[in-house]
């Protein structure tokens, strides 16, 4: 399930629904939105971090990275 969530979030990023520099909703909020457990979101977010599509900043949140930093082939 976490791979599906990661792919859906990646598609939102790729489509521009979530833009570079934009802060993502908190993981607990995403868990509610997707109807999955919190740990499912955490694993999905790790895939996106591994692809360099997002980055977490301690105390500030998780942000979408610019497209030129992405590595879409990694993380699975």
VEXDREN-2710 file (C-alpha; in Angstrom, 1 decimal):
% VEXDREN-2710
k/r/px/py/pz
1/UNK/0.0/0.0/0.0
2/UNK/2.8/2.4/0.8
3/UNK/4.1/2.1/-2.8
4/UNK/0.7/3.2/-4.1
5/UNK/0.6/6.1/-1.8
6/UNK/4.1/7.1/-2.9
7/UNK/3.2/6.8/-6.5
8/UNK/0.1/9.0/-6.0
9/UNK/2.1/11.7/-4.2
10/UNK/4.8/11.5/-6.9
11/UNK/2.1/12.0/-9.5
12/UNK/0.8/15.0/-7.6
13/UNK/4.3/16.5/-7.5
14/UNK/5.0/15.7/-11.2
15/UNK/1.7/17.3/-12.3
16/UNK/2.4/20.5/-10.4
17/UNK/-0.4/20.0/-7.9
18/UNK/2.4/20.1/-5.3
19/UNK/5.0/22.6/-6.4
20/UNK/8.7/22.9/-5.7
21/UNK/9.2/24.7/-2.4
22/UNK/5.7/23.8/-1.3
23/UNK/5.3/22.4/2.2
24/UNK/3.5/19.1/2.3
25/UNK/0.7/18.5/4.8
26/UNK/1.8/16.8/8.1
27/UNK/2.2/13.0/7.8
28/UNK/-0.8/12.4/10.2
29/UNK/-3.0/14.6/8.0
30/UNK/-1.9/12.7/4.9
31/UNK/-2.7/9.4/6.6
32/UNK/-6.2/10.6/7.2
33/UNK/-6.5/11.9/3.6
34/UNK/-5.4/8.6/2.2
35/UNK/-7.2/6.4/4.7
36/UNK/-4.0/4.6/5.7
37/UNK/-1.9/4.1/8.8
38/UNK/0.7/6.6/9.8
39/UNK/3.5/4.2/9.2
40/UNK/2.3/3.7/5.7
41/UNK/2.7/7.4/5.0
42/UNK/6.2/7.4/6.6
43/UNK/7.3/4.6/4.3
44/UNK/5.8/6.3/1.3
45/UNK/7.6/9.5/2.2
46/UNK/10.9/7.6/2.5
47/UNK/10.5/6.5/-1.1
48/UNK/10.0/10.1/-2.2
49/UNK/13.0/11.2/-0.1
50/UNK/15.1/8.5/-1.7
51/UNK/14.0/9.8/-5.1
52/UNK/15.0/13.3/-4.0
53/UNK/11.5/14.6/-4.7
54/UNK/11.0/15.8/-1.2
55/UNK/13.2/16.8/1.8
56/UNK/12.4/17.2/5.5
57/UNK/13.7/20.1/7.5
58/UNK/13.7/19.4/11.2
59/UNK/11.2/21.6/12.9
60/UNK/9.8/23.1/9.7
61/UNK/8.2/20.2/7.7
62/UNK/8.6/18.4/4.5
63/UNK/9.0/20.3/1.2
64/UNK/8.9/19.5/-2.5
65/UNK/12.3/19.7/-4.2
66/UNK/12.9/21.2/-7.6
67/UNK/12.6/18.8/-10.5
68/UNK/16.3/19.0/-11.4
69/UNK/17.1/17.4/-8.1
70/UNK/14.8/14.4/-8.6
71/UNK/16.1/10.9/-9.2
72/UNK/12.8/9.1/-10.2
73/UNK/14.4/5.7/-10.8
74/UNK/15.5/5.2/-7.2
75/UNK/13.6/4.4/-4.0
76/UNK/11.7/1.2/-4.8
END
